[in-house]
Amino acid sequence: MKYRLESGWLSGARRVLSPHCDSRPADCSIDLLVIHCISLPPGQYGGRYIDDLFLGQLDASAHPYFAEIEGLRVSAHILIDREGRVTQYVPLELRAWHAGQSQFEGRCNCNDFSIGIELEGLDTDSYTDVQYRVLAQVSAAIMASYPVIDKSRITGHSNIAPGRKLDPGPGFDWDRYFRELDQAAVV
């Protein structure tokens, strides 16, 4: 699929608007793409729990782990599930609350200037073939709309929050992703 951005929304993506976002600072340009991973409960795939978390509707009694993250106000711009389905929670021009305390090249508060993409996965697991393909296609669409974002401005959550975050983890094949991205950029 060829994705493109229209008024901050990715064409072809399911739209689920999260309340966990706000305006970016007026003097901030979007110039970073951050790759994350999430599964709820950890290591379990499918279901509605990621939506529930990003919408602030996660039932803490549904699983023991959920009590640990009760009240967490977090979202992502985009989620790519294990089957390659894309959900967008926040328009790209808004700030999604995905990175927390973070720093990239000496700049703090990466939420201010980054776009966050979550892969449904676990930082100790691998990712699916379709996730790599769709991630590359989505990334290419973002890079076409935000040309300052090149490969040097794509990073993992672990790199902007070292010691605090591990995702997307050692199971994420950066070389494969960048090869897929090269192919997606020329299509």
N, C-alpha and C positions, 0 to 999 in steps of 0.2 A: 504494500500500500504506500502511496505517496502522501505523506502528511504535509500540511502547511498551516501556518498560523493566520487566524482571522480575529482581529481585535483581542488579542491575548489568549485566544482559545485555539486548541489544536483540533483541526478538522478530523472527523472520524473517531474522536474520543468520546466516551461516555462522560457526561458532565454531572458532577455532584459537588455543589458549592459548599465549601467548609467555612465555618465562621472564624476559624483560626488563621486569620490573615489580616493585614492592614496595608495602608499606603507605605510605599518606600520613601525614604528621605528624599527631599526635592533635589538635592545635589548629587544623587547616586545614580550611576548608570549600571545596567545589568551586564556583567562581564565575566560570569563564572557559572559553570554547570557542575553540580555536585551529585554524585551517584551514591545512593543509600540502599539499604535493604530492610525489609520488614516482613514478619510473619506473626500472626496472632491466632492462638497462643504460639509462643516461639516453637518453630519447627513444624507447625501445622499449616497446611495450605488450603486455600479456598474459604468459602463462607463470607459472612458480612462484617466480621470483626474489624477489619482495617477501615472500612467505611465508617463503622460506628465510632472508632477512635478518632478519626479525622473530623467527624461531625460533632464530637463531644457527647456521644450517646452510648458509650461503652458501658454495659451492665457489669459492674464489678463482681457480682455474684455468679456470673456465667462461667468463670474459670478462676482457680486460685491465683494465677499470675495477674489477672486483671485488677485485683485488689492492690497490687504493688504500683500500678500505673493509674489508679483512679484519680480523676481530676486533671490529668495531664492534658495540656492544651497544645496540640501539635497538629501539623498537616504537612502536605507535600503539594507541589504543583501537579505532579503526574505520578501515577502508579502503573507499572506494567506487571500483570499477574503471570503465573506460570504458563498460561496458555497464550500469552502475548496480547491479551486484551488490555486496552489503555483506558484509564480513568483519569480525568483531570479534576482537581479539587479547587484550584485557585488560578485565576487568570494570571498570565505571566507578568503582567505589569504591576501586580500587587506582590507584597511580601508574604510568603508562606512561612509559617513558624516551623522550620524543619531542621535547622542546624544547631540551634542553641548556642552556647558559648563556643566561639569558633574564631579562626584566624587563617587568612590566606595571604601570603607574600607581605606580611606585616600589617595587613588591614584586618581589623576585628569586626565582629558582627556580620558574618557572611550572609545571614538572611537578608541584609540590606541590599546586596548586589548580586545575589545568586538565584539560580533556578534549581530546584531540587527534584530529582527523579528517584522514586523508590522502585526497586525491583522486589517482587514478592520472593522472599528467600531468607536464608539464614546465613550469617557471616561465616559459618563453618561448613556450609553446603555449597554445591555447585549450582549453576543456573541453566535454564533450558536453552536449546538452540533458538527457539522462536523468541525468547526474551532478548538474546543478543541481536537478532535481526531487527526486531521492533525498536529496541533501544537505539540502534544505529540510525534507523529511519527517523525516529523522533528527534534524536540529537541533530541530525542533518537539517531538519526543518527549523529547529531552534537556531542553529548556526547561520542558516540563510537569513533569518530575521534579525539576528544579533551577531553581525560579522566580527565583532571584536572577540567573540568566543571562538577560539581555535583549540586544537588538541592540548596546547599548553595551559589552557584555561578550563580544562575538564579534570576533575579530581574526585577522590573518594571522601566520604565522611570522615574516615579514619585519618586522612591527611590534614583536615582542617580542625579536627578535635582529637589530636593524638593523646593516647592514654585514657581518653574518655570513651571513644567510639572505635569499633573495629570494622564497621561495614564500609564497602560491600564484602570485605573479607578476602582471605587467601583463595577461596574458590572462584573468585571473579577473575577471568582471564582478560587482562587489559590489552594484551597484544591482539587477541581475537577481536575484541570490541573495536579497536582502532582499525583493524583490517576491514571489518564489516562497515565501519563508518566511512572509510575511503570508498568502498563500493557504493554505499548509499548516497554519497555526495555526488557521484557522477551519473546516477540514474535520473 
